Amino acid sequence: MKYLPNLITCLRILIIPWIPYVYKTLDSPSLALALVVFAAFTDFLDGFLARRFKATSIVGQALDPLADKLFLIVILCTLFSAQNLPAWLFYAYIALELFFILISAFLWFYEKDLIVKAGPFGKVATALFFLFSVLSFTSIPKHYLLPGFYLIFFIKVLAMINYGTQILQEISRKKKLHYKSKKDPDS
């Protein structure tokens, strides 16, 4: 049970590239929809199982957000290539996600013990993105969904600001602890 959440996350990563292939190449929106729903379900399931069975791990803390980012980027590319997203919004999303990935990678390589968990804005943005991704593969007219993607982008910007604030607070806290331990070696 200890490795099950990470295996589910890996399964999600393996499913992700099939979504645009099924949607565009096989021209099967209904099968693509099923894959998107399954990917969204695995995102919920891996987190639930990790918390429920106390099977959280550093690998899972890195893999799950990576899977979320890959999902988001692939869905955005699929929607953009199908002309369901305006170019500026697509590029803004991609820039924001790449910036987030670079910051996360930097922290992963240089501050391994610095763990910043997703805040409420990030969780809401991810949940809404999964919802609107599912809806995008249905027969709902795309112009009805576009305002939702604008809202999600705005929430993601707030999440990025919140994430940056958490990082700075955590670095400041570590510096204070480090300074205090040098100042008072007996404590």
TORDREN-506314 format. One record per residue: residue in one letter; z, y, x of N, C-alpha, C in turn. Coordinates in steps of 0.2 Angstrom, whole numbers, plus 5000, padded with zeros to 4 digits. Layout:
aZYXZYXZYX;...
END
This chain:
m500049945004500050005000500050065004;k500350065010500350115015499650155017;y499150115017498550135019498050145013;l498250125007497850135002497550205000;p498050255000497750324999497250345004;n497350335010496750345015496150305014;l496250245012495650205011495250235005;i495550265000495250294994494950354996;t495250395000494950455003494350445007;c494350385011493750365015493150345010;l493350315004492850294999492550354996;r492950404995492650464992492150494997;i492350495004491850525009491250485009;l491250425008490650385008490250395002;i490550404996490150424990489850484990;i490150534993489850604993489150614995;p488850585000488150595001487650564996;w487950514992487450484987487350524981;i487750574980487750614974487050654974;p486850694980486250724979485650684979;y485750624983485150574983485050544976;v485550534973485450504966485250554961;y485450614962485250674958484550694959;k484350704965483750734967483150684968;t483350634972482850584974482750534968;l483250504966483150454960483150484953;d483250554953483150594947483550554941;s484250544943484650514938485250554938;p485250614934485850654933486450614930;s486350564926486950534923487250484928;l486850454932487250424938487550464943;a487250524944487550574948488250604945;l488150614939488750634935489350574936;a489150514935489650464936489950464943;l489550474948489850484955490250544956;v490050594953490550654953491150644950;v491150614944491750594940492250554945;f491850504947492250454952492550484958;a492150524961492450564967493050604965;a492950644959493550684957494150644955;f494050584952494650534951494950514957;t494550494962494850474968495250524972;d495050594971495450644974496150644971;f496150644964496750634961497150574963;l496850514963497150454964497450444971;d497150474976497350464983498050504984;g498050564981498650604982499250574978;f499050554972499550524967499950464971;l499450424973499750364977500150374983;a499850424987500250444993500950474991;r500950514986501650544984502050484981;r501750454977502150404973502450344977;f502150324982502350274986502550294993;k502650364994502850395000502450365006;a501750375005501250345010500850405013;t501150465013500850525016500850505023;s500250535026500150525033499850585036;i499850595043499550655046498750645045;v498550575046497850565045497650585038;g498050565033497850585026497850655025;q498350695028498350765027497750805030;a497450765035496750795038496150765034;l496150705032495550675028495450705021;d496050715018495950735011495650805010;p495850855014495550915013494850915016;l494750875021494050865024493550835018;a493850785015493450755009493250805004;d493750855003493650904997493150955000;k493150975006492651015009491950985009;l491950925011491250895011490950885004;f491450874999491250864992490950934990;l491350984991491151054989490451074992;i490351064998489751085001489151044999;v489250974998488750934995488550954988;i489050964984488950994977488551054977;l488751104981488451174981487751164984;c487651124989486951114991486451084986;t486751034982486451004977486251054971;l486751094969486651144964486151194966;f486251214972485751274975485051244975;s484951184978484251154978483951144971;a484351134966484151134959484051194956;q484151254960484151324957484651334952;n485251304952485751314948486351364950;l486251384956486651434959486251494963;p486451554962486151604966486251604973;a485751624977485751614984486451644987;w486551714985487151744988487751704987;l487851674981488451644979488551574984;f487951544984487951484988488151504995;y487851554998487951565005488651595006;a488951625001489651655002490151595001;y490051544997490451484997490351445004;i489751435006489751405012490051435018;a489951505019490351545024491051535023;l491351545017492051535016492351465018;e491951415016492151345018492051335025;l491551355028491451345036492051385040;f492251445037492751475040493451435040;f493551415034494151375033494151315037;i493551275038493551215042493651235049;l493351285051493451305058494251325060;i494551365055495251375056495651315056;s495551265051495851205051495751165057;a495151165060495051125066495351155072;f495351215072495751245078496551235077;l496751235071497551215071497651145072;w497151105070497251035071497251015079;f496851045083496751035090497251065094;y497551125092497951165096498651175093;e498751155087499451165084499551105080;k499551045083499550985079500150975074;d500751005076501351005072501351055067;l500851105067500851155062500451125056;i500851115050500551085044500651135039;v500051165036500051215031499751175025;k500151165020499951125014499551175009;a499151145005498751185000499251214995;g499151284994499551314990499251314983;p499551344978499351344971498651374970;f498451424974497751444973497251394975;g497451364981496951314983496951254978;k497451234976497451174971497151194964;v497251254962496851274956496151274957;a495951304963495251314965494851244965;t495251194968494951124969494851094962;a495351094958495351064952494751094948;l494751164948494251194944493551174947;f493451174953492851154956492651084954;f493051044954492950974952492750974945;l493051014940492851014933492151044932;f492051104936491351134935490851094938;s491051054943490551004946490350954941;v490850924938490650874933490250904927;l490450964925490051004920489351014922;s489251034928488551044931488050994930;f488350934930487850874929487850844922;t488050894917487950874910487350914907;s487250914901486750954898486951024896;i487551044898487751114897487351164900;p487051214897486651264901486951294907;k486651294912486851314918487151394918;h486851434914487051504914487751504911;y487951454907488651454904489151444910;l488951404915489451374920489451424926;l488951474927488951514932489651564933;p489851594927490451634928491051594930;g491051524929491651484931491551474939;f490951474942490851464949491051534952;y490951594949491151654951491951654952;l492251634946492951634946493251584951;i492951534952493251484957493151514964;f492651554965492551584972493051634973;f493251674968493751724969494451694970;i494551634967495251604968495251574975;k494651544977494651524984494751574989;v494551634988494651694992495451704992;l495751704986496451714986496851654990;a496551594989496851534993496751545000;m496251575002496151585010496651635012;i496751685008497251735010497951705010;n498151665005498751635005498851585011;y498351545013498351505018498451535025;g498051595026498151635032498851665032;t499151685027499851705027500351655029;q500251595026500651535028500651525035;i500051525038499951505045500351555049;l500251625048500551675051501351665051;q501551655045502251645044502551585048;e502151535048502351475051502351485059;i501851515061501851535069502451575071;s502551625066503151675068503751635068;r503851585063504451545063504551505069;k504051475071504051435077504251475084;k503951535084504051585090504851595090;k505051615084505751635083506251575085;l506051515083506451455085506351445093;h505751455095505651445103506051495106;y506051555104506451615108507151595107;k507451575101508151565100508351505105;s507951455105508151395110508151415117;k507751465119507751485126508351525127;k508551565122509051615123509751585123;d509751535119510451495118510251415119;p510251395125510151325127510651275124;d511251295123511751255120511651235113;s511251265109511151255102510651205101;
END
